[in-house]
Amino acid sequence: MPVTYAARHALEDHISGFEATPNPHHLAILRAVSVFSVLAHPGHEADIDEALTNLEDVAVRVCGPGEWLVLSETIAADTIARQLADLGSARCSFVDQSDGRVVLRIHGPKVRSILAKCTALDCHPELFEIGQSTNCQICHVAANLARTGQDTFEIVIMRSFAGFLFDEVREMGREFALTAGFA
């Protein structure tokens, strides 16, 4: 007997009924993001870093030495998998994390004040530049934080912690009338 499963976003129940017209401070939940974890094999870190930066329509997030997250809102996971496979299995390994990660985008003029309540990372514009990313603790949960615009950051979190982090960030942004919704 065939079984049909309905795909639901991990934060579907957290946001249902609470979506609002975005305020200047807004937490957007990205729905269909392709996310890959890439590890360079020893001695190939520079080659893989260069190859990843040359991929089109993807964002490359640094996680550590020889480790990256590759994200795309426009390219399907199977296409990215083929591009990463073309880099060679002797040079790097990769895993599709699309179903296991949630991507949140937070923006607004006081976004750094909201993030300061959640993380010990200094998000000052002179220290944390646009395009920079790092692994860090956000609300006591391991995450990857990237600055993607002047007052815009993206948080990549494991799916199992997404509900907790979402609720905590909304609480931290309450003072700034932070709204939330699906992008």
Helices and strands as residue ranges (DSSP letters): H 12-15, E 26-30, E 34-40, H 45-53, E 59-64, E 67-72, H 77-85, E 92-96, E 101-107, H 111-116, E 133-138, E 141-149, E 152-158, G 159-161, H 162-172, G 174-176, E 179-182
